[in-house]
Amino acid sequence: MAKRRTRRKPSRRSGGRGRQSNNNVLWIITIIGCLGLVVGVAVVAQNLIAKGKIDEVTLCHSGGPQNVTSVLLDLTDPLSATQQARLKTIIANEVSGSSVDTMIALGIVSEDPSRWGAMFAKCKPASGQDANGLYENPAIIAARYDREFTAPIQSTLQAMLTGASENQSPIMEALQSLVSTTPSFTQARGHRKIIIVSDMLQHSDNLSFYRGQGWDYFVEKNGERRMAGNLAGVTIEILRIPRSGRTPSNEITEGFWTRYFDKQGSRPPSVSSLGDL
């Protein structure tokens, strides 16, 4: 009689090893996934922090200004109280409507060349409302906005408005000085704008509308060859100060500035009045 063969029962130990091996693989995949997530978050956070780095002098982010707005004030004849109030409102609205990283520069027309150039030039920083809660403190950001941006603009503008009358009005010279000293004016990646608050009555040793010297005289004296040509694509907004009494003809004034801005490469200027009546 043949012996009955007995079947061997599957070893529990071998089945346990298979399940344990599968569990190990799952754990390894999970750990790798978690490490990848941590590294990804760290990289993103580092990039955000890098983008959030601020230049202590200009208040611009590390990439520099996105846009630029330069304001040239011709106060060689003082403004009335009404005109001053309106001008402050216009500039405040311009700043308020600008995006973060817009370079705001203020310059003045003066018979004294040492006063030319940007008397204030800083990027508009983030306000407390713009702060990123991930790595910025809204209260600190708001305090810096007021201390390093809003207050200096207001004090600089007020100092400009309290100046005395002057004998000359070298508008085009002061304009080029402002453009040259506004940080990154020609390199800004976005919109570039110049706001000129003036009667636009050029009066300097180089050229004077009061002496009947217009565009033809300017060309004759090789003034056109001296032009910088650095306003390509720039938006020009003229806030014109009305003057009473004897003034140069519109033919000289408008004829000159139309050709001047065209040769400098800017967009055609828009003109509005800073009247007080």
C-alpha positions in Angstrom: 0.0 0.0 0.0 1.4 3.3 -1.2 2.1 5.9 1.4 -0.2 8.9 1.3 1.6 12.0 0.4 1.0 14.8 2.6 1.0 18.4 1.3 3.2 20.8 2.9 1.4 23.8 4.3 2.7 27.2 3.0 5.2 28.7 5.4 3.8 31.6 7.3 7.3 32.9 7.5 7.7 33.2 3.7 4.3 35.0 3.3 5.3 37.4 6.0 8.5 38.2 4.3 6.7 39.1 1.1 4.3 41.4 2.9 7.2 43.0 4.9 9.1 43.6 1.6 6.1 45.3 0.1 5.6 47.5 3.2 9.3 48.5 3.0 9.0 49.6 -0.6 5.9 51.7 0.3 7.7 53.3 3.2 10.7 54.1 1.0 8.5 55.7 -1.7 6.6 57.6 1.0 9.9 58.9 2.5 11.3 59.9 -0.9 8.0 61.7 -1.7 8.1 63.6 1.6 11.7 64.6 1.1 10.9 65.8 -2.4 8.0 67.8 -1.0 10.2 69.4 1.7 12.9 70.2 -0.9 10.3 71.7 -3.2 8.8 73.9 -0.5 12.3 75.0 0.6 13.2 76.0 -3.0 10.0 77.9 -3.5 10.4 79.7 -0.2 14.0 80.6 -1.0 12.9 82.0 -4.4 10.3 84.1 -2.6 12.8 85.4 -0.1 15.2 86.2 -2.9 12.6 88.1 -4.8 11.7 89.9 -1.6 15.2 91.3 -1.0 15.1 95.1 -0.9 17.8 97.5 -1.8 18.2 99.7 1.3 18.9 102.8 -0.7 16.4 102.7 -3.6 13.8 100.3 -1.9 13.7 98.4 -5.2 13.5 94.6 -5.3 16.6 92.8 -6.5 15.4 92.9 -10.1 15.4 96.7 -10.1 12.5 99.1 -11.0 9.6 97.7 -13.1 8.3 101.2 -14.1 9.6 104.7 -13.7 7.8 108.0 -13.2 9.9 111.2 -13.0 8.3 114.5 -12.0 10.0 117.8 -13.0 8.8 120.9 -11.2 9.4 124.3 -12.6 8.9 126.5 -9.6 11.1 129.4 -10.7 7.9 131.4 -10.3 6.1 130.3 -7.1 2.7 128.6 -7.3 -0.4 130.0 -5.6 -1.7 128.2 -2.6 -4.5 126.7 -4.7 -2.0 125.4 -7.3 0.2 124.0 -4.6 -2.7 122.1 -3.0 -3.7 120.7 -6.4 -0.2 119.7 -7.3 0.2 117.8 -4.0 -3.1 115.9 -4.8 -2.0 115.1 -8.3 1.4 113.7 -7.2 -0.3 111.8 -4.3 -2.7 110.2 -6.8 0.1 109.4 -9.2 2.0 107.6 -6.4 -1.1 105.8 -5.1 -1.9 104.5 -8.5 1.6 103.2 -9.2 2.5 99.6 -8.8 5.1 98.3 -6.4 8.6 98.7 -7.8 7.8 101.8 -9.7 10.6 104.2 -9.4 9.3 107.7 -8.3 11.7 110.6 -8.8 11.3 114.3 -8.1 13.5 117.0 -9.7 13.3 120.8 -10.0 14.1 123.5 -12.6 16.5 126.0 -11.2 18.9 128.7 -12.4 21.4 126.9 -10.0 22.8 123.8 -11.8 23.7 122.2 -8.4 20.0 121.8 -7.7 19.3 119.9 -10.8 18.8 116.1 -10.8 16.7 113.7 -8.7 16.2 115.2 -5.3 14.1 112.1 -4.4 14.4 108.7 -6.2 13.0 105.5 -4.7 10.9 102.6 -5.7 7.4 102.4 -4.3 7.7 99.6 -1.8 5.0 97.2 -0.6 2.6 98.7 1.9 1.3 96.7 4.9 -1.7 95.5 2.7 0.8 94.2 0.1 2.9 92.2 2.6 3.3 88.5 2.1 2.3 86.8 5.3 4.6 83.8 4.5 7.8 85.7 5.2 6.9 89.4 5.9 5.5 91.2 8.9 2.7 93.5 7.7 3.2 96.0 10.6 7.0 96.3 9.8 6.3 96.7 6.1 3.7 99.4 6.8 6.0 101.4 9.1 8.8 101.3 6.5 6.4 102.4 3.8 5.5 105.5 5.8 9.0 106.2 7.2 11.2 105.6 4.1 8.8 106.4 1.2 5.7 108.5 2.0 7.3 110.9 4.5 10.4 111.7 2.4 8.3 112.4 -0.7 6.1 114.8 1.2 9.0 116.6 2.9 11.0 116.9 -0.4 7.9 118.3 -2.2 7.2 120.8 0.5 10.9 122.0 0.4 10.6 122.5 -3.3 7.4 124.5 -3.0 8.9 127.0 -0.6 11.6 128.2 -2.9 12.0 131.8 -4.0 11.6 133.3 -7.5 14.5 132.9 -9.9 15.6 134.8 -13.0 16.1 131.9 -15.4 14.1 128.8 -16.3 16.4 126.2 -17.9 13.7 123.6 -18.5 15.4 121.3 -21.0 18.7 121.3 -19.1 17.0 120.4 -15.8 14.9 117.7 -17.6 18.0 116.0 -19.0 19.7 116.1 -15.5 16.6 114.5 -14.0 16.6 111.7 -16.6 20.3 111.1 -16.1 20.1 110.9 -12.3 16.9 108.8 -12.0 18.1 105.3 -11.3 17.4 102.8 -14.1 15.4 105.3 -16.1 16.6 103.9 -19.4 16.7 100.2 -18.2 13.3 100.0 -16.6 11.4 96.9 -18.0 8.0 98.5 -18.0 6.3 101.9 -18.5 8.4 105.1 -18.4 6.7 108.4 -17.8 7.8 112.0 -17.3 5.5 114.6 -15.7 6.5 118.2 -16.3 4.9 120.9 -14.2 5.9 124.1 -15.9 4.9 127.1 -18.0 7.2 125.6 -20.6 8.8 129.0 -21.2 12.5 128.0 -21.7 14.8 130.7 -20.6 18.5 130.0 -20.2 21.9 130.9 -21.6 21.5 128.1 -24.2 18.1 129.1 -25.4 15.5 131.7 -24.4 12.0 132.1 -25.8 12.0 135.6 -24.3 14.8 136.5 -26.8 12.8 135.1 -29.7 14.9 132.0 -29.9 13.0 129.0 -31.1 13.7 125.7 -32.9 15.5 127.3 -35.9 17.9 129.1 -33.6 18.4 125.9 -31.6 19.4 124.0 -34.7 21.6 126.8 -36.0 23.6 126.7 -32.8 24.0 122.9 -33.1 21.6 122.3 -30.2 20.0 119.4 -32.1 23.4 117.6 -32.3 23.7 117.8 -28.5 20.3 116.1 -27.8 20.6 112.9 -25.8 17.9 111.0 -27.7 17.1 109.1 -24.5 13.3 109.5 -24.3 12.4 106.7 -26.8 8.9 105.4 -26.0 8.6 107.6 -22.9 5.2 109.0 -22.1 5.2 112.8 -21.5 2.6 114.5 -19.5 2.7 118.3 -19.3 0.9 120.1 -16.5 1.1 123.6 -17.8 1.2 126.6 -15.4 -0.6 129.5 -17.0 1.2 132.9 -17.0 -0.3 136.3 -17.4 1.4 139.4 -18.9 3.8 139.5 -21.8 5.0 136.0 -22.7 6.7 134.5 -25.8 4.4 133.5 -28.7 2.7 130.1 -28.9 4.4 129.7 -32.3 7.8 129.7 -30.6 6.9 127.8 -27.5 4.7 125.0 -29.0 6.8 124.8 -32.2 10.0 124.2 -30.2 8.6 121.6 -27.7 6.8 119.6 -30.4 10.1 119.2 -32.4 12.1 118.7 -29.2 10.2 115.7 -27.9 9.8 114.3 -31.4 13.6 114.3 -31.9 14.1 112.8 -28.4 11.9 109.9 -29.4 9.2 110.3 -26.9 5.5 109.8 -27.4 3.5 113.0 -28.3 3.0 114.9 -25.1 -0.4 115.3 -23.4 -1.1 118.8 -22.0 -3.4 119.9 -19.2 -3.5 123.1 -17.1 -2.6 123.7 -13.5 -4.9 126.7 -13.2 -6.2 128.3 -10.0 -9.3 130.0 -11.2 
